[in-house]
């Protein structure tokens, strides 16, 4: 795992699954109407929480889910349901309506840094599965440290993508952001349904 080809393969796999550039417009939609400082704070929290979750799954993996009685299919279904609720809010602009009531301060219950940014968008079932598989391939502390370095390199690229999101906002304008929010709401709804279908198919051994 410490050889360069293996590290490149691990980075490529995790980068594609997390897709930092694909998360940028979603971050933009979820933080629409916020100030630059508020967005930066949410980006920092999301990445820090995502990093902590990655480390937890790297060192504990399936044992962590098994200890609290959660299977990976159950995790997929629960994540899909929660993500679907967020998608509905994006489609009907309920998030933006709440933010307009308090434009200068982000409400605690409306902070997307933990959900859905840190989980399941950054650390979703795909990323968790990949991390567990990479940990299973590691031989010793040096390999685990190498995997951790790969994870945080990908996480750094997510943070950079989040910081570049406001430039996309200026490019699109308010009307473009509203259209993008609804479009991404549809995509998130489809992603949520796919999470649920994957969880159901794994639970019952059928093809989704």
C-alpha positions as CSV (number, residue, x, y, z in Angstrom):
1,X,0.0,0.0,0.0
2,X,2.9,2.3,0.6
3,X,4.2,2.0,-3.0
4,X,3.3,4.8,-5.4
5,X,1.0,2.9,-7.8
6,X,-1.1,1.6,-5.0
7,X,-1.4,5.0,-3.4
8,X,-2.4,6.6,-6.8
9,X,-5.0,3.9,-7.3
10,X,-6.4,4.4,-3.8
11,X,-6.5,8.2,-4.3
12,X,-8.2,7.9,-7.7
13,X,-10.8,5.5,-6.4
14,X,-11.7,7.6,-3.4
15,X,-11.6,10.9,-5.5
16,X,-14.0,9.5,-8.0
17,X,-16.4,8.2,-5.4
18,X,-16.5,11.4,-3.4
19,X,-16.3,13.6,-6.5
20,X,-15.2,17.0,-5.1
21,X,-16.1,19.0,-8.2
22,X,-19.5,17.4,-8.3
23,X,-20.0,18.5,-4.6
24,X,-19.2,22.1,-5.3
25,X,-22.6,23.0,-6.9
26,X,-24.4,21.1,-4.2
27,X,-22.6,23.0,-1.6
28,X,-23.5,26.2,-3.4
29,X,-27.2,25.3,-3.4
30,X,-27.2,24.2,0.2
31,X,-25.6,27.5,1.3
32,X,-27.5,29.8,-1.0
33,X,-28.0,33.3,0.6
34,X,-25.2,32.8,3.1
35,X,-22.2,35.2,3.5
36,X,-18.7,34.2,2.5
37,X,-17.7,33.8,6.2
38,X,-20.7,31.6,6.9
39,X,-19.9,29.4,3.9
40,X,-16.2,29.1,4.8
41,X,-17.2,28.1,8.4
42,X,-19.6,25.4,7.1
43,X,-16.9,24.1,4.6
44,X,-14.4,23.9,7.5
45,X,-16.9,22.1,9.8
46,X,-18.0,19.7,7.0
47,X,-14.5,18.7,6.1
48,X,-13.4,18.4,9.7
49,X,-16.4,16.2,10.6
50,X,-15.9,14.2,7.3
51,X,-12.2,13.7,8.2
52,X,-13.1,12.4,11.7
53,X,-15.7,10.0,10.2
54,X,-13.1,8.8,7.7
55,X,-10.6,8.0,10.5
56,X,-13.3,6.3,12.5
57,X,-14.2,4.0,9.6
58,X,-10.5,3.5,8.7
59,X,-9.6,2.2,12.1
60,X,-12.9,0.6,13.2
61,X,-14.7,-0.1,9.9
62,X,-17.4,-2.6,10.0
63,X,-16.9,-3.3,13.7
64,X,-18.2,0.3,14.4
65,X,-21.4,-0.3,12.5
66,X,-21.8,-3.8,13.9
67,X,-21.2,-2.7,17.5
68,X,-24.3,-0.4,17.3
69,X,-26.2,-2.9,15.3
70,X,-26.3,-1.1,11.9
71,X,-25.6,-3.0,8.7
72,X,-24.4,-1.4,5.5
73,X,-27.7,-1.9,3.8
74,X,-29.5,-0.2,6.7
75,X,-27.0,2.6,6.5
76,X,-27.8,3.1,2.8
77,X,-31.5,3.1,3.3
78,X,-31.4,5.6,6.2
79,X,-29.0,7.9,4.4
80,X,-31.2,7.7,1.3
81,X,-34.4,8.7,3.3
82,X,-32.7,11.7,4.9
83,X,-31.1,12.8,1.7
84,X,-34.5,12.6,0.0
85,X,-36.0,14.9,2.5
86,X,-33.3,17.5,1.8
87,X,-33.9,17.1,-1.9
88,X,-37.6,18.0,-1.4
89,X,-36.6,21.1,0.5
90,X,-34.3,22.1,-2.4
91,X,-37.0,21.5,-5.0
92,X,-39.6,23.6,-3.2
93,X,-37.1,26.3,-2.0
94,X,-38.0,25.8,1.7
95,X,-34.4,26.2,2.7
96,X,-34.1,29.5,1.0
97,X,-37.3,30.8,2.5
98,X,-36.0,30.0,6.0
99,X,-32.7,31.7,5.3
100,X,-34.5,34.9,4.1
101,X,-36.1,35.2,7.5
102,X,-32.7,35.4,9.1
103,X,-30.3,36.6,6.5
104,X,-27.5,37.5,8.9
105,X,-27.2,34.4,10.9
106,X,-27.4,30.7,10.1
107,X,-29.9,28.8,12.2
108,X,-28.5,25.9,14.1
109,X,-31.0,23.4,12.8
110,X,-30.4,24.6,9.2
111,X,-26.6,24.1,9.3
112,X,-25.8,21.6,6.5
113,X,-22.2,20.9,7.6
114,X,-23.1,17.7,9.4
115,X,-26.0,16.6,7.2
116,X,-26.0,16.3,4.3
117,X,-22.4,17.6,3.6
118,X,-20.2,15.6,5.9
119,X,-22.6,12.6,5.7
120,X,-23.7,11.2,3.3
121,X,-22.3,13.5,0.6
122,X,-18.6,13.5,1.6
123,X,-18.6,10.3,3.7
124,X,-21.4,8.2,2.1
125,X,-21.8,4.5,1.8
126,X,-19.5,4.3,-1.3
127,X,-16.7,6.2,0.5
128,X,-17.2,4.1,3.7
129,X,-17.0,0.9,1.7
130,X,-13.9,2.1,-0.1
131,X,-12.2,3.1,3.2
132,X,-13.0,-0.2,4.8
133,X,-11.6,-2.1,1.8
134,X,-8.4,0.0,1.8
135,X,-8.0,-0.6,5.5
136,X,-8.4,-4.4,4.8
137,X,-5.6,-4.2,2.3
138,X,-3.2,-2.4,4.7
139,X,-0.4,-4.3,6.4
140,X,0.7,-2.5,9.5
141,X,0.7,1.1,10.8
142,X,2.7,2.5,7.9
143,X,0.0,1.3,5.4
144,X,-2.8,2.7,7.5
145,X,-1.0,6.0,7.7
146,X,-0.6,6.0,3.9
147,X,-4.4,5.4,3.5
148,X,-5.1,8.2,6.0
149,X,-2.8,10.6,3.9
150,X,-4.8,9.6,0.8
151,X,-8.1,10.3,2.5
152,X,-7.0,13.8,3.7
153,X,-5.6,14.7,0.3
154,X,-9.0,14.0,-1.2
155,X,-10.7,15.9,1.6
156,X,-8.4,18.9,0.9
157,X,-9.6,18.8,-2.7
158,X,-13.2,18.9,-1.4
159,X,-12.4,21.9,0.8
160,X,-10.9,23.8,-2.2
161,X,-13.9,22.9,-4.3
162,X,-16.2,24.4,-1.6
163,X,-14.1,27.6,-1.5
164,X,-14.5,28.0,-5.2
165,X,-18.3,27.6,-5.1
166,X,-19.0,31.4,-4.7
167,X,-17.3,32.1,-8.0
168,X,-19.9,29.8,-9.6
169,X,-22.6,31.8,-7.8
170,X,-21.5,35.1,-9.3
171,X,-21.3,33.5,-12.7
172,X,-24.9,32.1,-12.6
173,X,-26.7,34.9,-10.8
174,X,-29.8,34.6,-8.6
175,X,-32.0,33.2,-11.4
176,X,-29.4,30.7,-12.4
177,X,-28.9,29.6,-8.8
178,X,-32.6,29.0,-8.3
179,X,-32.7,26.9,-11.4
180,X,-29.5,25.0,-10.3
181,X,-31.0,24.4,-6.9
182,X,-34.1,22.8,-8.2
183,X,-32.1,20.7,-10.8
184,X,-29.7,19.5,-8.1
185,X,-32.7,18.8,-5.9
186,X,-33.9,16.4,-8.6
187,X,-30.5,14.8,-8.8
188,X,-30.2,14.4,-5.1
189,X,-33.7,12.8,-5.0
190,X,-32.6,10.3,-7.6
191,X,-29.3,9.7,-5.7
192,X,-31.4,9.2,-2.5
193,X,-33.7,6.7,-4.2
194,X,-30.6,4.8,-5.6
195,X,-29.2,4.6,-2.0
196,X,-32.5,3.1,-0.8
197,X,-32.7,0.7,-3.7
198,X,-29.1,-0.5,-3.1
199,X,-29.9,-1.0,0.6
200,X,-33.1,-3.0,-0.2
201,X,-31.3,-5.1,-2.9
202,X,-28.5,-5.9,-0.4
203,X,-30.9,-6.8,2.3
204,X,-33.1,-9.1,0.2
205,X,-30.5,-10.3,-2.3
206,X,-32.3,-8.9,-5.3
207,X,-31.1,-6.7,-8.2
208,X,-32.2,-3.1,-7.9
